């Protein structure tokens, strides 16, 4: 379980000090205030050219103090947890307020978080030698997989964030949020032609995350994705049917559609979904979920960064838009409960409505049925870079691996594929959805307003009736 005395024992943050800082934050009024304490640590080790030759670590400590009045936010942070420094930051944050109905509570109630990951995890107990040994084994296995492997680069990272969140409603939350990521990139050479690709995995876990099955899987995936490129050709161009593979194709769902369902964009009237609640946005077999409670996934959280319980939020139900992703401010604006999506990068940042684990539910079709229904199109397997205009939902994505579909069969591997479209239009053009939902374990990181947070995503195999497809040029 998380340690409710962690910040008092380690850094002298007493309950008496917390009450004084809350009072300072609300000295000019305000509807709500919270204090977000964070102690984050991490280590990374890098293998290049057969040797572990880089390593780094970090420690971060501080508190962010927020005062909310209506839809306005006053915010300040300090890396100094002395009472004087925290009171000064609280006074700065309070400048936004000149009235409001909040009062400082004297009864602080600790709430035990649920256990969607191991809150007893302590990455400090894992030595660098163990990480180096893992990378050395990965390097050996990758070279053994195919004699054409010329170079292997691998990065191992571990970190954890211990947080304490206290708000003016008297709630106190503690959490210990572990995270690890392993990335593997491969360069292969055949007949003086070089190709490169890679794979990565991540989760909220300790060293036990790296089972033999996962380590074998990352090697197989990285090498297979690279060697297929020797036989790959450029894609056809134009408006074509596109089949999105189960798993990492969820990045298209996340970027081109999920951001448009974040409530701050809809509160401000920026998103194309702003007037679409309870209206159809997709076929009746399409349902989209954002779920922060899936055990061990990278985007899972016990509580969000405002102290709201993590939950499973149904965004699209049977083709109908039912909900946005809310933080406290947007929930109050729309007069609905928060959905546990208030997230921040660190104590230096204000919380915003953000995704957690976003995916489409399984549909009524099989993968084979979907591919067999396409006479001329492409099958997208792995994605890399993407650009999205969140307001309109326009997107462009680069597909690293794909296949040509001819007469209902996968015939030739493709590379250097660009797909360009509009998120809401693409959502409406999903004409088949598979029964093979897969949550991707990749180390996805979502950026918004200068903040980055870890997320996960997933998809079943889906057919989009038409997307603009082009080559690398």
HELIX and SHEET records of a PDB file:
HELIX    1   1 UNK A    6  UNK A   11  1                                   6    
HELIX    2   2 UNK A   15  UNK A   25  1                                  11    
HELIX    3   3 UNK A   83  UNK A   93  1                                  11    
HELIX    4   4 UNK A   94  UNK A   96  5                                   3    
HELIX    5   5 UNK A  123  UNK A  125  5                                   3    
HELIX    6   6 UNK A  128  UNK A  145  1                                  18    
HELIX    7   7 UNK A  207  UNK A  209  5                                   3    
HELIX    8   8 UNK A  212  UNK A  227  1                                  16    
HELIX    9   9 UNK A  228  UNK A  231  5                                   4    
HELIX   10  10 UNK A  250  UNK A  253  1                                   4    
HELIX   11  11 UNK A  254  UNK A  258  3                                   5    
HELIX   12  12 UNK A  259  UNK A  261  5                                   3    
HELIX   13  13 UNK A  263  UNK A  267  1                                   5    
HELIX   14  14 UNK A  328  UNK A  334  1                                   7    
HELIX   15  15 UNK A  367  UNK A  372  1                                   6    
HELIX   16  16 UNK A  423  UNK A  428  1                                   6    
SHEET    1   A 6 UNK A  72  UNK A  78  0                                        
SHEET    2   A 6 UNK A  51  UNK A  69 -1                                        
SHEET    3   A 6 UNK A  32  UNK A  48 -1                                        
SHEET    4   A 6 UNK A 149  UNK A 167 -1                                        
SHEET    5   A 6 UNK A 171  UNK A 190 -1                                        
SHEET    6   A 6 UNK A 109  UNK A 111  1                                        
SHEET    1   B 6 UNK A  72  UNK A  78  0                                        
SHEET    2   B 6 UNK A  51  UNK A  69 -1                                        
SHEET    3   B 6 UNK A  32  UNK A  48 -1                                        
SHEET    4   B 6 UNK A 149  UNK A 167 -1                                        
SHEET    5   B 6 UNK A 171  UNK A 190 -1                                        
SHEET    6   B 6 UNK A 193  UNK A 203 -1                                        
SHEET    1   C 7 UNK A 233  UNK A 234  0                                        
SHEET    2   C 7 UNK A 409  UNK A 415  1                                        
SHEET    3   C 7 UNK A 394  UNK A 406 -1                                        
SHEET    4   C 7 UNK A 376  UNK A 389 -1                                        
SHEET    5   C 7 UNK A 238  UNK A 244  1                                        
SHEET    6   C 7 UNK A 462  UNK A 470 -1                                        
SHEET    7   C 7 UNK A 417  UNK A 422 -1                                        
SHEET    1   D 7 UNK A 233  UNK A 234  0                                        
SHEET    2   D 7 UNK A 409  UNK A 415  1                                        
SHEET    3   D 7 UNK A 394  UNK A 406 -1                                        
SHEET    4   D 7 UNK A 376  UNK A 389 -1                                        
SHEET    5   D 7 UNK A 238  UNK A 244  1                                        
SHEET    6   D 7 UNK A 462  UNK A 470 -1                                        
SHEET    7   D 7 UNK A 430  UNK A 433 -1                                        
SHEET    1   E 6 UNK A 320  UNK A 321  0                                        
SHEET    2   E 6 UNK A 312  UNK A 317 -1                                        
SHEET    3   E 6 UNK A 288  UNK A 291 -1                                        
SHEET    4   E 6 UNK A 357  UNK A 360 -1                                        
SHEET    5   E 6 UNK A 456  UNK A 459  1                                        
SHEET    6   E 6 UNK A 438  UNK A 440 -1                                        
SHEET    1   F 2 UNK A 342  UNK A 343  0                                        
SHEET    2   F 2 UNK A 352  UNK A 353 -1                                        
SHEET    1   G 2 UNK A 445  UNK A 448  0                                        
SHEET    2   G 2 UNK A 451  UNK A 454 -1                                        
END                                                                             
